[in-house]
Amino acid sequence: MHYLCREKSYILAKLTNFIGALRWICLFLTYIITDEMDIRKNTDTVSLMRKLIQRLNDASEAYYNGQGERMTDFEWDALFDQLKQLETETGITLPDSPTAKVSEDTIAGQKEAHEFPALSLAKTKQVAELAKWAEGKPIWLSWKLDGLTLVVTYDGGTLTKVVTRGDGHIGTNITQLASALQGIPPTIPYTGHVVIRGEAVISYSDFEIFNMESEEAYANPRNLASGTLTLKDIEEVKRRKVRWIPFSLVYTDEPMTSWGSQMAWLDAMGFKTVEHELIAVPQMATIEHVIGQWTERVTNRTYPYPVDGLVITYDDIAYAQTGSVTGHHATRAGFAFKWQDATAETTLDHVEWSCAASTISPVAVFAPVQLEGTTVKRASLCNISECERLGIGGKGTRITVIKANKIIPKVVGVSQCEGTLEIPATCPVCGAPTHIREREGGGTRTLHCTASSCPAKQLRKFARFVSKAGMDIDGISEQTLAKFINLGWVTTYADLYHLDSHAQELASMDGFGSKSVGNLLRAIEKSRTTEGQRLLYALSIPLCGVDVCKRLLNAYPLEALIQQAATADSVDYFAHIDGIGPEKSAAFVRWVQDASQRDALEKLLQEVTVKPTEQQPKGRLCEGLTFVVTGEVHHYRNRNELKAYIESQGGKVSGSVSGATHFLINNDVASASAKNKKAQALGIPILSEEEFLRRFTNEPADLFAE
């Protein structure tokens, strides 16, 4: 009996040990399986993170280096937020993640380390977050300009270097372009060490003029600005009218305790700082109200420069410097507010292919939706690559639409695809075969018409024709012109004067009504009587901008000018005219002698009447003298007007002081500027405007006061 009990105990012990071992084996297997699942899950997550980083970095590189937009801000922000969430969940931040670095320009050239790192700002789309961050302390609100950040340094009152932001720590030295950038004076009154950050931007109006006059089209002002800073030709950079607008005084020896006083100091130094507004008591309702007012200016496009948000900064400099630095963001240096893009889901009706300039672009036409207080039923799809990326199909496809930065309708997603996208084999305007062009290196795919004579390829020329500087036909935008061209109503300039025959059809088009059609037709009739300078500029003759047209017409009346060019036996015929030279003369003569251009001009002259050119008054008060003009002018509207007067009186205007200079005109006669110093060294008299007016005009100075 005792033996049996002992045997049972032995068996029970063995069984217990076996069960225990089995339990540990199960736990081990569970651990291995769970760990394997975690590894697989992490591997999948890391793979997704890599894909997000690649897409975000590719889009940033294109955006910051003038290569066009790969995605909208809305999409970029959504992918960035997704990546940030994955990094938080996994505790992993991969190399090259945009969450841990400043967006970088990669402009080629001599690299230079920044004296003070150019950190980026934390971003938000929530007013409540701004109010919490402000902590009730006075704050300044200013534009978040959409351009390229440049750091400008002065020593001893003289500009010493201009460097791009680069990666925030190392940028590219582009000091050689400084003279071609508006807003960067070569000298300032202060003689200490000064470091300033600002944004290089191009206004919407200058961007539109450039695109009209250039064979190379840019997607937006920001792309043009960044592309311009890669150039070496100073004159070409000047032509693009890049303006540098200071937004931060990084360093000066002068003691200042507030951001507002820094901006006032910069303004006193002759800079034109970014527009800014103080919110003394930053409660949520107040911040919301001020942001609403600024946002309305963006929506209505009453601010001339492109922006992609607002910047909020503490007025108290000492307090702003007490924050920590996380990654590449200083927590109290400032906050960037970006607009929350309103979205709407709708159904695609069809894709319309619109031929404009050299590209046939797809446009989504969909069931109307309300966005930002307006009805939207069309949005550009940019190109074939964008359609493929989004997965655009045919009629019935469900799409998501936004108004990017409160202005531009964009398709940002497809939730359900129906059918397939049909790419036209022939041009919708002229019927010629189309071809797909792919940028080198497997880039963007775009559709083009193969016919060089296609009227749609002249869109920018038509836009210049109706522009303010041209025939000044109010009410015709580039988009409207594209519609007229695609409908076959406009193939030559003269056709614009016969749009009254399409008045009934026009009144039924989107964006038009009987009243707006009436206004448009009246504007067209008004433009039938014009000045020679306007007509000449409107013709889009290569190298013939406003100044060239003016110079040609100062030498010859329009009719004689055209006749002389048509019969000229040399392309240098007009090279003797001051400011023209052989290149511009050749461009003008070749244009006039082209049979197709002459035919179009003759048809146009049957529709319009050209008023006689008012010749500039001529005199001899400045005859034989060479002047240099520097600094701000007060009595003349601008330096060009003063220059024109000197030339009308037989004088010359040079850009630099030399032994051939007779007078330097500078309202700051006692300044220590480089030009003043050189003039003093050479014994050249320095005149204020008042002194110039007394000596070289027949009018008293007070007549010029306005």
Disulfide bonds with the S-S distance in Angstrom:
none
